[in-house]
Amino acid sequence: MFKMIPGMNSRKAAQMMKKMGISQQEIDATEVIIKTPEKEMVIRNPQVSKVNMMGQQTFQVVGEIEERAISTEPEINEEDIKTVVDQTGVTEEEAKEAIKENDFDLAKAIIKLKE
């Protein structure tokens, strides 16, 4: 259970950590995802340890890491696309493009397409 001190037997390490107010618990996780504004780090087959030291909890995670880019562009609602198509008579693709070009503002997109 206690892997924090190399070369020390686990029983001795557990006693020493208990005296210092440190406890460790293994978490049975199947996947860990860390999200940042630009990407997701997906950790598969993780070994997760939760360490509580004087009331402060930290996690140690080991596993296979895969990074994925996150799309920062919001999704366009199908109802919004239909509204633009109905108001302007353009195709769905043209409506999507107009919505994107006008910062996802439907009124602006409709006005631009009608010009």
N, C-alpha and C positions, 0 to 999 in steps of 0.2 A: 504494500500500500504506500509506504513512504519511500520515494525514489529520489528525494531531494539531496541526500548526503551520500555520495558515492563511497564505497568501501566500509560503510557502517551497517551492521545487521539491522533489519527492519524493526525488531523489537526495541532495540536500544534507541534507534532514531525516533520511534513513536513516543517513547518515554521522554526523551529530550525535548521533542517538539511540544508535547503536552505541558511540560514545565514552562516553556516559553509562551504558552497560550496560542499555539498553532495547531490547527486540525486540518486534515486533508481528507477529501471524499472523492471517490471515483464516480463519474457521471456516465451512465450508459447511453451515450449519444450515437445517433446514426449518421448525422451530418451537421456541420457547423457552417453558418453563413455569416460573413462579416461584410457589411455594406458600407461603402464610401460614396461620396457624390459622383465619382467617375467609374467605379467598378464594384463588382462583388467578388469576394474570395470565398470559394466553396471548398470546404475541407471534408473529404470523404474518408470513411473508415477511421474516424477520429478516436484518439485516446484523450479523454478530457478529465482533468483533475481540478476540483474546486478547493482552494486553500483559504482558510479563514484565519487571519492573523490579527488578534486583538480587535475583532469586530469588522475588519476590512476584508472583503472577499475579492480574491483574484482567481483567474482561470488559466490553466496551462493546457494548451491544445497542440497535439501532434497528429499529423495525418497527411494524406495526399492532397496537395493544393492545386486548385484549378481557378484561374482568374477569368472573369467575364466582364466585358465592357457593358456599361449601362446606357441605354438610350435616354438622353435627356429631353427628347422631344415628346410632349404629351400625345396621347392617342386621340384621334378624332372620333367623336361619338357618331354612330351610324345615323342617329336622328338629326344631328347637325348637318351631315352630308345631304340627307334627304331634304331638309329645309332649304338648303342652298340650291339643290337641283330643282325643286318645285318652284322656287322664286325666280330662277334665272333660265331654266331650260338647258343648262349645260350637262355634260356627262358627270358621272360620279368622280372620275379621275380629275376632271377640271375643277370640280367643286372642292376636292381634297387639296389640290394645289393652291387654289385661291384662299382657302382657309389658312393654310400654312403661311402663305405669303403675307397675309394680313394679321399675323400674330394671333391666330385662332379667334379673331373677332368676326362673328358671323355677319353682323350688319355691314362692316367694312367690306367683307368679301363679296356680299351681295351687291353693294353699291359699285364696286370696282368691276364686277362682271356685267353689270347693266350698262356701264359707260360705253 
